[in-house]
Amino acid sequence: MKAEKQLLNLMLNREYLMYILNNNVDESLFSIDTHKKIFKIIVDFNDEEDEILTYLEKKLNTYEEIKVVTYFKENIMIYDNNNITDQIDDFIKALRKNIISNFKEKITHIIKKYESDADENKFIEYLSMFNMISKLDVEGRLSEAIDFIKSFEV
């Protein structure tokens, strides 16, 4: 959750936003629905309109959404421009790791189900999927792991 908020906070700066988007960040990396919604609003924001925080306040209306905007206002992040890209990359990596971890947890439950059902074909299929994701994760090929995960409905 913290990495999601920090990444969104950085996205309020157009220069950082472009770097983030160029690193293949999309709403699917966010696990919290409010953060997904805020991501979409920031990406769709038009510079000719209000200031971004004012614009967010106009577009958001639930308590959770307003709470995040308040967080942004109270925690305007000042980053060291010398290592900002490293920080952004770390946030993106944390989000990808979270997705991979959640996927592996789901697959583990499915594997146990098919193991107890004695459905060898499904067991092997999901075990292979788990092994592939684990291999990509260990090798640090997180983008490939995310693409692999997106191709499956679990």
C-alpha positions in Angstrom: 0.0 0.0 0.0 2.8 2.4 0.9 4.6 1.9 -2.5 1.3 2.4 -4.3 0.7 5.7 -2.5 4.3 6.9 -3.0 4.2 6.1 -6.7 0.9 7.9 -7.1 2.3 10.9 -5.2 5.3 11.0 -7.6 2.9 10.8 -10.5 1.6 14.2 -9.5 4.8 15.6 -11.1 4.5 15.3 -14.9 8.2 14.6 -15.4 8.0 11.6 -13.0 4.7 10.6 -14.5 6.2 10.2 -17.9 9.1 8.1 -16.5 6.7 5.9 -14.6 4.4 5.4 -17.7 7.5 4.6 -19.9 8.3 1.8 -17.5 5.1 0.0 -18.4 3.1 0.9 -15.3 -0.6 0.6 -15.7 -3.5 0.3 -13.3 -3.2 -3.5 -13.1 -0.1 -3.0 -10.9 -2.2 -1.4 -8.2 -4.0 -3.8 -5.8 -6.2 -1.2 -4.2 -9.3 0.0 -6.2 -9.0 3.6 -4.9 -5.4 3.7 -6.1 -6.4 2.3 -9.5 -9.0 5.0 -9.9 -6.6 7.7 -8.9 -4.0 6.3 -11.3 -6.5 6.6 -14.2 -7.4 10.2 -13.2 -3.8 11.3 -13.0 -3.0 9.7 -16.4 -6.0 11.4 -18.0 -5.4 14.8 -16.4 -5.1 17.6 -18.9 -2.6 20.4 -18.0 -5.0 23.1 -19.2 -7.5 22.3 -16.4 -7.1 22.9 -12.6 -4.1 22.1 -10.5 -3.8 18.3 -10.2 -4.8 18.0 -6.5 -7.8 20.3 -7.1 -8.8 18.2 -10.1 -8.5 15.0 -8.0 -10.7 16.4 -5.3 -13.4 17.2 -7.9 -13.2 13.7 -9.3 -13.1 11.7 -6.1 -15.9 11.5 -3.6 -15.6 8.5 -1.2 -14.0 8.8 2.1 -11.1 6.5 1.1 -10.5 8.5 -2.0 -10.5 11.9 -0.2 -8.2 10.4 2.5 -5.6 9.6 -0.2 -5.8 13.1 -1.7 -5.4 14.5 1.9 -2.3 12.3 2.3 -0.9 13.7 -0.9 -1.5 17.3 0.3 0.1 16.6 3.7 3.0 14.6 2.3 4.2 16.4 -0.7 7.2 14.3 -1.4 10.6 16.0 -1.8 12.9 13.6 -3.6 16.5 13.8 -4.3 16.6 14.2 -8.1 20.0 12.4 -8.2 18.4 9.0 -7.4 14.7 9.6 -8.1 14.6 7.0 -10.9 16.1 4.4 -8.6 13.3 5.2 -6.1 10.6 5.0 -8.7 12.1 1.7 -10.0 12.0 0.4 -6.4 8.3 1.3 -6.0 7.5 -0.4 -9.3 9.5 -3.4 -8.3 7.6 -3.6 -5.0 4.2 -3.5 -6.8 5.3 -6.2 -9.3 6.6 -8.4 -6.5 3.2 -8.0 -4.7 1.3 -9.1 -7.8 3.6 -12.1 -8.2 3.3 -13.1 -4.5 -0.5 -12.9 -4.6 -0.6 -14.9 -7.8 1.7 -17.6 -6.4 -0.5 -17.8 -3.3 -3.6 -18.4 -5.5 -1.8 -21.0 -7.6 -0.6 -22.8 -4.4 -4.2 -23.2 -3.3 -5.2 -24.4 -6.7 -2.4 -26.9 -6.8 -3.4 -28.3 -3.4 -7.0 -28.6 -4.6 -6.0 -30.6 -7.7 -3.6 -32.7 -5.7 -6.3 -33.7 -3.2 -8.8 -34.2 -6.1 -6.2 -36.5 -7.8 -6.5 -34.5 -11.0 -3.0 -35.2 -12.2 -3.3 -33.1 -15.5 -4.5 -30.0 -13.7 -2.1 -30.5 -10.9 0.8 -30.6 -13.4 -0.5 -27.7 -15.4 -0.7 -25.4 -12.3 2.6 -26.7 -10.8 4.3 -25.8 -14.1 2.7 -22.4 -14.0 3.9 -21.9 -10.4 7.4 -23.0 -11.4 7.5 -20.7 -14.4 6.5 -17.7 -12.3 9.0 -18.6 -9.5 11.8 -18.9 -12.1 11.0 -15.5 -13.6 10.7 -14.0 -10.1 14.1 -15.4 -8.9 15.8 -14.2 -12.1 14.4 -10.7 -11.6 12.4 -10.8 -14.8 9.4 -9.2 -13.1 7.9 -7.6 -16.2 7.9 -11.0 -18.0 6.3 -12.5 -14.9 3.6 -9.9 -14.9 2.9 -10.4 -18.6 2.7 -14.2 -17.9 0.3 -13.6 -15.0 -1.9 -11.3 -17.1 -2.4 -14.1 -19.7 -4.1 -16.3 -17.1 -7.4 -15.9 -15.3 -7.1 -17.4 -11.9 
